[in-house]
Amino acid sequence: MSQADPRQQVLNRLRRARGQLNAVIDMVEQERSCKEIITQLAAVSKALDRAGFKIISENIQECVVRDGEPDGDGVTLDELEKLFLSLA
């Protein structure tokens, strides 16, 4: 069994989150219970967080620049820490 392309894994997670968000919207329109809506909304949030962590973890070497100097799309270690914390 081969492992899926990391980009495809991220896309799958984002599509799943989109489907869950559509379900939350439907639930609000149907005036479903607060507990059901919040439970589903938490699932959306977790799916988005996992997609973000996957993006960072799969691209960490490309994201971090050498010598602490940003170059192009690279980030410093401090910036990378802030990215992780923004998902926490």
C-alpha positions in Angstrom: 0.0 0.0 0.0 1.6 3.3 -1.1 1.2 6.4 0.9 -0.8 9.2 -0.8 1.0 12.4 -2.0 1.2 14.9 0.9 -0.5 17.5 -1.2 -3.4 15.2 -1.9 -3.7 14.4 1.8 -4.0 18.1 2.6 -6.6 18.5 -0.2 -8.6 15.5 1.2 -8.5 17.0 4.7 -9.7 20.4 3.4 -12.5 18.9 1.3 -13.6 16.9 4.4 -13.6 20.1 6.4 -15.6 21.9 3.7 -18.2 19.1 3.8 -18.4 19.3 7.6 -18.8 23.1 7.4 -21.6 22.7 4.9 -23.3 20.3 7.4 -22.9 22.9 10.2 -24.5 25.6 8.0 -27.4 23.2 7.3 -27.8 22.4 11.0 -28.0 26.1 11.8 -30.6 26.6 9.1 -32.6 23.7 10.5 -32.3 25.1 14.0 -30.7 21.9 15.3 -29.5 21.7 18.9 -26.6 23.8 20.2 -24.8 20.7 21.3 -25.0 19.1 17.8 -23.8 22.3 16.1 -20.9 22.9 18.4 -19.8 19.2 18.1 -19.8 19.4 14.3 -18.1 22.8 14.4 -15.3 21.4 16.6 -14.8 18.7 14.0 -14.4 21.3 11.3 -11.9 23.2 13.4 -9.9 20.1 14.0 -9.9 19.1 10.4 -8.6 22.6 9.4 -5.9 22.4 12.1 -4.8 19.0 11.0 -4.5 20.3 7.4 -2.4 23.2 8.6 -0.1 21.0 10.7 0.2 18.6 7.7 1.3 21.5 5.5 3.9 22.6 8.0 5.2 19.2 8.8 5.5 18.1 5.1 7.2 21.3 4.1 9.2 22.1 7.2 12.6 22.0 5.5 11.3 24.2 2.7 9.6 26.6 5.2 12.7 27.2 7.4 15.5 29.2 6.0 19.1 28.9 6.9 21.0 31.5 9.0 17.7 33.0 10.2 17.4 35.2 7.2 14.1 35.0 5.3 14.5 34.5 1.6 11.5 34.3 -0.7 8.8 32.2 0.9 11.0 30.9 3.7 10.4 31.7 7.4 12.7 31.9 10.4 12.4 29.5 13.3 10.6 32.2 15.3 8.1 32.6 12.5 7.6 28.9 12.2 6.9 28.7 16.0 4.3 31.4 15.5 2.7 29.4 12.7 2.5 26.3 14.9 1.1 28.3 17.8 -1.5 29.9 15.5 -2.9 26.5 15.0 -2.8 25.5 18.6 
